[in-house]
Amino acid sequence: MCNTEQQWIAAAKTGDKDAFAKLVEKYQRPVYSVCYRMLGTPTAAEDAAQEAFIRAYQALDQYDISRSFATWVLSIASNYSIDQLRKKKVTILSMDNEKHAWLAPPDPGPSPEKAALQREKLGQIQSLLTDLNEVDRAAIILQYWHDYSYEEIADTLDLSSSAVKSRLFRARRLMAEKWQKMQLPSTAPVNSTAKRIAHETSTI
């Protein structure tokens, strides 16, 4: 944590809203990203991100400065999103990360044929992700879209590292098995991310 961020946190703890606004500006993208990938729509993600920052501001007195602020605020966002999913049974929608092209939403302006294939793919991804419970889904998102380590995921979701490994193993296995079954009728090759999940599952 840089000295400037520490100064913002210290000032925010005294009630300085401008200092907290700087923290919001720094972390709004990763917080929104987690909320969007958990909840699936921009509106729900915006509401959840706003609520996460409100809760963070209200709980600043409880924040341990020895802990990463990023992990702390993402923990609030993740747990709030999990609560929302449990309450509303929201189905996660498409994801948009170039590293994981098989989970990406359609490109703007595709041909009708390409658009149809992409809609089919998105339906498959929705089916894969909705088979995961809320906590497993959050663990997958934090690992594959935010490159979190086991320890960081454990800290964020208030789990042990062994529990995180177990959840990720179970989630990857379920996703890989179902993805492979989905591809059986198709001649299209399974892309690198699907192969990665399947490989990681088989080697754990």
FIKOLMI-961288 format. One line per field, with one value per atom (N, C-alpha, C): x, y, z; residue number from 0; atom name. Coordinates in steps of 0.2 Angstrom, whole numbers, plus 5000, padded with zeros to 4 digits. Layout:
x	(X:...)
y	(Y:...)
z	(Z:...)
seq	(NUM:...)
atom	(CA:...)
END
This chain:
x	(5004:5000:5004:5003:5008:5006:5011:5010:5004:5003:4997:4991:4990:4984:4983:4988:4988:4985:4988:4985:4978:4976:4969:4964:4967:4963:4963:4969:4969:4964:4964:4960:4953:4951:4944:4942:4946:4944:4942:4944:4942:4936:4933:4927:4928:4935:4936:4933:4928:4924:4928:4932:4936:4941:4944:4949:4946:4940:4937:4935:4933:4932:4938:4944:4950:4951:4949:4949:4944:4938:4933:4935:4938:4941:4946:4950:4956:4953:4948:4946:4939:4936:4929:4929:4934:4934:4934:4939:4939:4933:4930:4924:4918:4918:4912:4913:4919:4921:4918:4920:4918:4910:4907:4900:4896:4899:4896:4897:4902:4903:4899:4898:4894:4886:4884:4877:4875:4879:4878:4875:4872:4870:4873:4874:4877:4873:4866:4862:4863:4863:4864:4871:4876:4883:4884:4881:4882:4879:4873:4870:4874:4877:4881:4887:4890:4897:4896:4890:4889:4888:4884:4882:4889:4893:4899:4904:4904:4908:4905:4898:4894:4896:4896:4897:4905:4909:4916:4917:4914:4915:4912:4906:4903:4907:4911:4915:4923:4925:4932:4935:4931:4934:4936:4933:4935:4940:4942:4948:4954:4958:4964:4969:4973:4978:4983:4984:4989:4987:4980:4977:4977:4977:4977:4970:4970:4963:4960:4963:4960:4956:4960:4957:4951:4951:4946:4940:4940:4935:4932:4936:4933:4930:4932:4928:4921:4921:4914:4910:4912:4909:4907:4911:4910:4904:4905:4900:4893:4893:4887:4884:4888:4885:4882:4886:4884:4877:4876:4870:4864:4866:4861:4859:4864:4862:4858:4860:4856:4849:4848:4841:4837:4840:4836:4837:4842:4843:4845:4849:4851:4855:4854:4858:4864:4870:4875:4875:4877:4877:4884:4885:4891:4897:4903:4909:4913:4917:4921:4928:4932:4939:4943:4948:4951:4955:4957:4961:4956:4950:4945:4940:4942:4938:4932:4932:4927:4921:4922:4917:4915:4918:4917:4910:4907:4901:4902:4897:4898:4901:4905:4908:4902:4903:4898:4898:4892:4891:4893:4892:4894:4889:4891:4887:4881:4876:4870:4872:4876:4878:4883:4887:4892:4888:4883:4879:4875:4873:4869:4873:4879:4884:4886:4887:4889:4883:4877:4871:4871:4872:4872:4878:4884:4889:4888:4885:4883:4878:4873:4869:4872:4877:4881:4885:4888:4892:4887:4881:4876:4875:4874:4872:4878:4884:4890:4890:4889:4890:4885:4879:4873:4873:4877:4878:4882:4886:4890:4886:4888:4885:4888:4885:4887:4895:4897:4904:4909:4907:4911:4912:4907:4907:4911:4911:4915:4923:4924:4931:4934:4930:4932:4933:4928:4929:4936:4937:4943:4949:4949:4955:4956:4951:4952:4952:4948:4947:4951:4953:4957:4964:4966:4972:4974:4969:4970:4973:4978:4980:4975:4977:4973:4972:4977:4977:4973:4974:4970:4962:4961:4954:4951:4955:4953:4952:4956:4955:4949:4948:4942:4936:4935:4929:4928:4933:4933:4933:4937:4938:4945:4946:4953:4956:4963:4966:4964:4963:4962:4954:4950:4943:4943:4947:4947:4949:4955:4957:4952:4948:4943:4937:4935:4930:4932:4938:4940:4941:4943:4944:4937:4932:4926:4922:4923:4920:4923:4930:4933:4931:4931:4929:4922:4917:4911:4910:4914:4913:4917:4923:4926:4922:4919:4915:4909:4906:4900:4902:4907:4909:4911:4915:4917:4911:4906:4899:4896:4896:4893:4896:4903:4906:4906:4903:4903:4900:4894:4891:4894:4898:4901:4908:4910:4916:4921:4919:4923:4928:4934:4939:4938:4939:4939:4945:4943:4949:4953:4958:4963:4961:4956:4954:4950:4946:4942:4948:4953:4958:4962:4963:4966:4962:4956:4952:4952:4951:4951:4958:4963:4970:4971:4969:4970:4966:4960:4956:4959:4962:4965:4972:4975:4982:4982:4976:4976:4975)
y	(4994:5000:5006:5011:5017:5021:5026:5031:5035:5037:5041:5038:5031:5028:5027:5026:5026:5033:5038:5045:5046:5044:5044:5040:5034:5030:5033:5036:5039:5045:5049:5055:5053:5048:5045:5043:5040:5038:5044:5049:5055:5059:5056:5059:5063:5063:5066:5063:5065:5062:5063:5068:5069:5064:5062:5057:5050:5049:5042:5042:5048:5048:5046:5048:5046:5038:5035:5028:5025:5028:5025:5026:5031:5032:5027:5025:5021:5014:5012:5005:5004:5009:5008:5003:5002:4998:4990:4988:4981:4980:4984:4983:4982:4986:4985:4979:4977:4971:4965:4964:4959:4959:4964:4964:4963:4965:4963:4956:4953:4946:4942:4944:4940:4941:4947:4948:4948:4950:4949:4955:4960:4966:4972:4977:4984:4987:4987:4990:4987:4980:4977:4978:4978:4979:4986:4991:4998:4999:4996:4996:4993:4987:4983:4987:4989:4993:4999:5003:5009:5006:5001:4999:4996:4993:4991:4996:5002:5008:5011:5011:5014:5010:5003:4999:5000:5000:5001:5008:5013:5019:5019:5015:5015:5010:5006:5001:5003:5009:5011:5010:5011:5011:5004:4999:4992:4989:4994:4991:4991:4985:4984:4986:4992:4995:4990:4984:4980:4975:4975:4971:4975:4972:4975:4979:4985:4989:4986:4984:4981:4975:4970:4964:4965:4970:4972:4974:4979:4982:4977:4972:4967:4962:4961:4956:4959:4965:4968:4967:4969:4968:4961:4956:4949:4947:4948:4946:4949:4955:4958:4955:4954:4951:4944:4940:4933:4934:4938:4939:4941:4945:4947:4941:4937:4931:4926:4925:4921:4923:4930:4932:4932:4934:4935:4929:4924:4919:4922:4927:4930:4925:4925:4921:4925:4922:4926:4926:4931:4932:4932:4935:4935:4938:4936:4939:4942:4947:4950:4951:4946:4947:4943:4947:4944:4938:4937:4931:4925:4926:4921:4921:4921:4923:4918:4912:4907:4910:4914:4917:4924:4927:4934:4935:4941:4942:4943:4944:4944:4951:4951:4957:4961:4968:4972:4971:4971:4970:4964:4958:4952:4950:4945:4943:4939:4938:4934:4927:4924:4917:4917:4922:4923:4924:4929:4931:4925:4921:4915:4910:4909:4905:4908:4914:4918:4917:4918:4917:4910:4906:4899:4898:4901:4900:4903:4909:4913:4908:4905:4901:4895:4892:4887:4889:4895:4898:4900:4902:4903:4897:4891:4885:4882:4884:4881:4885:4892:4896:4895:4894:4893:4887:4882:4876:4877:4882:4884:4887:4886:4890:4896:4901:4908:4908:4905:4906:4903:4897:4894:4898:4902:4906:4912:4915:4920:4918:4912:4910:4909:4907:4906:4913:4918:4924:4928:4927:4930:4927:4920:4917:4919:4918:4918:4925:4930:4936:4942:4940:4945:4942:4936:4933:4932:4931:4931:4924:4924:4918:4914:4908:4905:4909:4911:4915:4921:4925:4931:4929:4924:4922:4920:4916:4914:4921:4926:4932:4935:4936:4939:4936:4930:4926:4923:4925:4922:4915:4912:4904:4902:4896:4894:4892:4892:4891:4884:4879:4872:4872:4876:4876:4879:4885:4888:4883:4879:4874:4869:4867:4862:4864:4871:4874:4875:4877:4878:4872:4867:4860:4858:4858:4856:4860:4866:4871:4870:4869:4868:4861:4856:4850:4850:4853:4853:4857:4863:4867:4863:4860:4857:4851:4847:4841:4843:4848:4850:4854:4858:4861:4856:4850:4845:4842:4840:4837:4842:4848:4853:4853:4852:4852:4846:4840:4834:4834:4837:4838:4842:4846:4852:4850:4852:4851:4857:4862:4867:4865:4867:4865:4869:4865:4868:4873:4879:4884:4883:4888:4887:4887:4892:4892:4886:4883:4877:4871:4871:4866:4867:4874:4875:4873:4874:4872:4864:4861:4854:4851:4854:4851:4852:4858:4859:4854:4853:4848:4841:4839:4832:4832:4837:4837:4838:4840:4842:4835)
z	(5000:5000:5000:4995:4995:5000:5002:5007:5006:4999:4997:4999:4998:4999:5007:5011:5018:5020:5017:5019:5018:5012:5011:5016:5017:5022:5029:5031:5038:5038:5032:5032:5032:5028:5027:5034:5038:5045:5049:5048:5052:5049:5044:5041:5034:5032:5026:5020:5017:5011:5005:5004:4998:4998:5004:5004:5002:5005:5003:4995:4993:4986:4981:4984:4980:4980:4986:4986:4982:4981:4977:4970:4968:4961:4959:4964:4963:4962:4966:4966:4963:4960:4957:4951:4947:4942:4944:4949:4951:4955:4959:4963:4958:4953:4948:4944:4942:4939:4942:4949:4953:4953:4954:4955:4948:4943:4936:4935:4936:4934:4939:4945:4950:4948:4946:4946:4939:4934:4927:4923:4926:4923:4925:4921:4923:4928:4928:4933:4940:4940:4947:4949:4945:4946:4949:4946:4948:4955:4956:4963:4968:4966:4971:4973:4968:4969:4973:4972:4976:4983:4984:4991:4994:4991:4993:4996:4992:4995:5001:5001:5006:5013:5012:5018:5020:5015:5017:5020:5018:5022:5029:5030:5036:5041:5038:5042:5042:5040:5040:5047:5052:5059:5060:5057:5058:5053:5049:5044:5047:5046:5049:5044:5045:5040:5038:5042:5040:5034:5033:5028:5021:5015:5009:5008:5007:5006:5000:4995:4989:4991:4994:4997:5001:5005:5010:5007:5002:4999:4994:4990:4986:4990:4996:5001:5002:5003:5004:4998:4992:4986:4985:4986:4984:4989:4995:5000:4999:4997:4996:4990:4984:4978:4980:4984:4986:4989:4994:4997:4992:4987:4982:4978:4976:4972:4976:4983:4987:4988:4988:4989:4983:4978:4971:4966:4968:4963:4956:4956:4950:4946:4939:4935:4932:4933:4930:4923:4919:4912:4909:4904:4900:4903:4902:4904:4899:4900:4894:4896:4895:4897:4891:4888:4882:4884:4890:4892:4892:4892:4892:4887:4881:4875:4875:4877:4877:4881:4886:4890:4888:4883:4881:4878:4879:4875:4868:4864:4856:4855:4849:4847:4844:4844:4841:4833:4830:4823:4820:4823:4820:4814:4810:4805:4808:4805:4808:4810:4806:4807:4814:4814:4819:4826:4825:4831:4834:4829:4831:4835:4833:4836:4843:4843:4849:4855:4852:4857:4860:4855:4858:4863:4862:4866:4873:4873:4879:4883:4880:4883:4886:4883:4886:4892:4892:4897:4903:4902:4907:4911:4907:4910:4914:4912:4916:4922:4922:4928:4933:4931:4935:4939:4937:4941:4947:4947:4953:4958:4965:4970:4970:4974:4974:4976:4981:4984:4979:4976:4971:4965:4963:4957:4959:4965:4967:4967:4969:4969:4962:4957:4950:4947:4949:4946:4949:4955:4958:4955:4954:4951:4944:4940:4933:4930:4933:4930:4934:4940:4944:4946:4944:4946:4953:4957:4964:4966:4971:4974:4978:4980:4985:4991:4993:5000:4999:4994:4993:4992:4989:4988:4995:4999:5006:5010:5010:5013:5011:5005:5002:5004:5004:5005:5012:5016:5023:5023:5020:5019:5021:5022:5023:5016:5015:5009:5006:5011:5009:5006:5009:5007:5000:4999:4992:4987:4989:4984:4982:4987:4987:4982:4984:4980:4972:4971:4964:4961:4964:4961:4959:4963:4962:4956:4956:4951:4944:4944:4938:4935:4939:4937:4934:4937:4935:4928:4928:4922:4916:4917:4912:4909:4914:4912:4907:4910:4906:4900:4900:4893:4888:4890:4885:4883:4887:4884:4879:4881:4876:4869:4869:4863:4859:4862:4858:4851:4851:4844:4839:4842:4838:4835:4829:4826:4828:4831:4833:4839:4838:4843:4850:4855:4862:4863:4865:4865:4871:4872:4877:4884:4885:4892:4895:4890:4892:4893:4889:4890:4896:4898:4904:4910:4910:4916:4916:4910:4910:4913:4910:4912:4920:4922:4929:4934:4931:4935:4935:4929:4929:4933:4934:4937:4944:4947:4955:4959)
seq	(0:0:0:1:1:1:2:2:2:3:3:3:4:4:4:5:5:5:6:6:6:7:7:7:8:8:8:9:9:9:10:10:10:11:11:11:12:12:12:13:13:13:14:14:14:15:15:15:16:16:16:17:17:17:18:18:18:19:19:19:20:20:20:21:21:21:22:22:22:23:23:23:24:24:24:25:25:25:26:26:26:27:27:27:28:28:28:29:29:29:30:30:30:31:31:31:32:32:32:33:33:33:34:34:34:35:35:35:36:36:36:37:37:37:38:38:38:39:39:39:40:40:40:41:41:41:42:42:42:43:43:43:44:44:44:45:45:45:46:46:46:47:47:47:48:48:48:49:49:49:50:50:50:51:51:51:52:52:52:53:53:53:54:54:54:55:55:55:56:56:56:57:57:57:58:58:58:59:59:59:60:60:60:61:61:61:62:62:62:63:63:63:64:64:64:65:65:65:66:66:66:67:67:67:68:68:68:69:69:69:70:70:70:71:71:71:72:72:72:73:73:73:74:74:74:75:75:75:76:76:76:77:77:77:78:78:78:79:79:79:80:80:80:81:81:81:82:82:82:83:83:83:84:84:84:85:85:85:86:86:86:87:87:87:88:88:88:89:89:89:90:90:90:91:91:91:92:92:92:93:93:93:94:94:94:95:95:95:96:96:96:97:97:97:98:98:98:99:99:99:100:100:100:101:101:101:102:102:102:103:103:103:104:104:104:105:105:105:106:106:106:107:107:107:108:108:108:109:109:109:110:110:110:111:111:111:112:112:112:113:113:113:114:114:114:115:115:115:116:116:116:117:117:117:118:118:118:119:119:119:120:120:120:121:121:121:122:122:122:123:123:123:124:124:124:125:125:125:126:126:126:127:127:127:128:128:128:129:129:129:130:130:130:131:131:131:132:132:132:133:133:133:134:134:134:135:135:135:136:136:136:137:137:137:138:138:138:139:139:139:140:140:140:141:141:141:142:142:142:143:143:143:144:144:144:145:145:145:146:146:146:147:147:147:148:148:148:149:149:149:150:150:150:151:151:151:152:152:152:153:153:153:154:154:154:155:155:155:156:156:156:157:157:157:158:158:158:159:159:159:160:160:160:161:161:161:162:162:162:163:163:163:164:164:164:165:165:165:166:166:166:167:167:167:168:168:168:169:169:169:170:170:170:171:171:171:172:172:172:173:173:173:174:174:174:175:175:175:176:176:176:177:177:177:178:178:178:179:179:179:180:180:180:181:181:181:182:182:182:183:183:183:184:184:184:185:185:185:186:186:186:187:187:187:188:188:188:189:189:189:190:190:190:191:191:191:192:192:192:193:193:193:194:194:194:195:195:195:196:196:196:197:197:197:198:198:198:199:199:199:200:200:200:201:201:201:202:202:202:203:203:203)
atom	(N:CA:C:N:CA:C:N:CA:C:N:CA:C:N:CA:C:N:CA:C:N:CA:C:N:CA:C:N:CA:C:N:CA:C:N:CA:C:N:CA:C:N:CA:C:N:CA:C:N:CA:C:N:CA:C:N:CA:C:N:CA:C:N:CA:C:N:CA:C:N:CA:C:N:CA:C:N:CA:C:N:CA:C:N:CA:C:N:CA:C:N:CA:C:N:CA:C:N:CA:C:N:CA:C:N:CA:C:N:CA:C:N:CA:C:N:CA:C:N:CA:C:N:CA:C:N:CA:C:N:CA:C:N:CA:C:N:CA:C:N:CA:C:N:CA:C:N:CA:C:N:CA:C:N:CA:C:N:CA:C:N:CA:C:N:CA:C:N:CA:C:N:CA:C:N:CA:C:N:CA:C:N:CA:C:N:CA:C:N:CA:C:N:CA:C:N:CA:C:N:CA:C:N:CA:C:N:CA:C:N:CA:C:N:CA:C:N:CA:C:N:CA:C:N:CA:C:N:CA:C:N:CA:C:N:CA:C:N:CA:C:N:CA:C:N:CA:C:N:CA:C:N:CA:C:N:CA:C:N:CA:C:N:CA:C:N:CA:C:N:CA:C:N:CA:C:N:CA:C:N:CA:C:N:CA:C:N:CA:C:N:CA:C:N:CA:C:N:CA:C:N:CA:C:N:CA:C:N:CA:C:N:CA:C:N:CA:C:N:CA:C:N:CA:C:N:CA:C:N:CA:C:N:CA:C:N:CA:C:N:CA:C:N:CA:C:N:CA:C:N:CA:C:N:CA:C:N:CA:C:N:CA:C:N:CA:C:N:CA:C:N:CA:C:N:CA:C:N:CA:C:N:CA:C:N:CA:C:N:CA:C:N:CA:C:N:CA:C:N:CA:C:N:CA:C:N:CA:C:N:CA:C:N:CA:C:N:CA:C:N:CA:C:N:CA:C:N:CA:C:N:CA:C:N:CA:C:N:CA:C:N:CA:C:N:CA:C:N:CA:C:N:CA:C:N:CA:C:N:CA:C:N:CA:C:N:CA:C:N:CA:C:N:CA:C:N:CA:C:N:CA:C:N:CA:C:N:CA:C:N:CA:C:N:CA:C:N:CA:C:N:CA:C:N:CA:C:N:CA:C:N:CA:C:N:CA:C:N:CA:C:N:CA:C:N:CA:C:N:CA:C:N:CA:C:N:CA:C:N:CA:C:N:CA:C:N:CA:C:N:CA:C:N:CA:C:N:CA:C:N:CA:C:N:CA:C:N:CA:C:N:CA:C:N:CA:C:N:CA:C:N:CA:C:N:CA:C:N:CA:C:N:CA:C:N:CA:C:N:CA:C:N:CA:C:N:CA:C:N:CA:C:N:CA:C:N:CA:C:N:CA:C:N:CA:C:N:CA:C:N:CA:C:N:CA:C:N:CA:C:N:CA:C:N:CA:C:N:CA:C:N:CA:C:N:CA:C:N:CA:C:N:CA:C:N:CA:C:N:CA:C:N:CA:C:N:CA:C:N:CA:C:N:CA:C:N:CA:C:N:CA:C:N:CA:C:N:CA:C:N:CA:C:N:CA:C:N:CA:C:N:CA:C)
END
